[in-house]
Amino acid sequence: MDIMKWNDIFLCLAWTSHFAIKFSFLAFFHTLVRDVSVRLSRFYWFVVGYTGIAWGFVIVEPFILCPHFDMKATGEENDPALKDAC
């Protein structure tokens, strides 16, 4: 069953497209807040960094929760130790 592999691919693409939209809005707002104040500029860069870290987390999280990409991920092998591995 390749369903776990396709699920991971779908999640990575879905989250990446979601965060691409967020980063496009942040790129648009950069021109608006660029010369307003130093405090607002610092807050803007904090939001950009936080958004980047959040994107990295949601991309890595499925692989941390279930690092198996074969039948071990489904728990359908005959090994009792791998039953319900993920």
N, C-alpha and C positions, 0 to 999 in steps of 0.2 A: 504494500500500500504506500503510495506516494503522497497521501493526503497531508501528512505532517510537513513534508517538504514544500508542498504547494501552499499550505497554510502560512508557513514562515515567509515564503516569497510574497504572498499577498499582503501580509502584515507589514513587511518592510516597504513595499511599494505604496501601500495606503498611507502609512505614517510619513513617508518621505514626501508624498504629494501634499499631505496636510501641512507639513512644516515648510514646504516650498512656498505655499501660499502665505504663511505667516512671515517668512523671510522677505517675500516680495512686498508685503505691506510695510515691513520694517525698513526696507530700502526706500520706499516711497516717502515714509515719514522722516527719514534721515535728512532729506533736503529741506524739510519744513522746520526741524528742530536744530539744524546745524549751527546757526548763529544766534540762537535765542539767549541761552545762558549756559554757564559752565555746569551748573547743577543739573539742568535738564539733559545736557549732553552726557553727563556721567550716568544718569538714570537710564538713558537710551542705551548706552553701551552695556549696562548691567542687564537690561532686558534682552539684548542681542546674545550676550553670553549665557544667560539663563535658558533662553530658547534653544541655543546650540547644545547645551548640556542635556536638556530635556529630550531633544531629538536623539542624541546619542544613547540615552537611557532606554527609550522605547524601541530603538533598533536592536540593542544588545539584550534586552530583557527576555525575549522568547528563547534565545540561545542559552541564557543562564538557567532558565527554568527547566528546559529540556534539551540537553546537548546532543541527543541521539537523532540521527537522520534516517535510520533504517527501521526494520521491524521492532527494534528495541523500544522505539518511541510509542508504539501502540500497545506494548505489553503482550503481544500475541505469540511470542516465542515460548518454547517449552521450559525455559529456565525459570524456576520459581523466584529466584532472586530478582529477576527483571520484571516480574509481574507488576503491572501498574507503575512502571518506571517514571512516567511523567504525568 
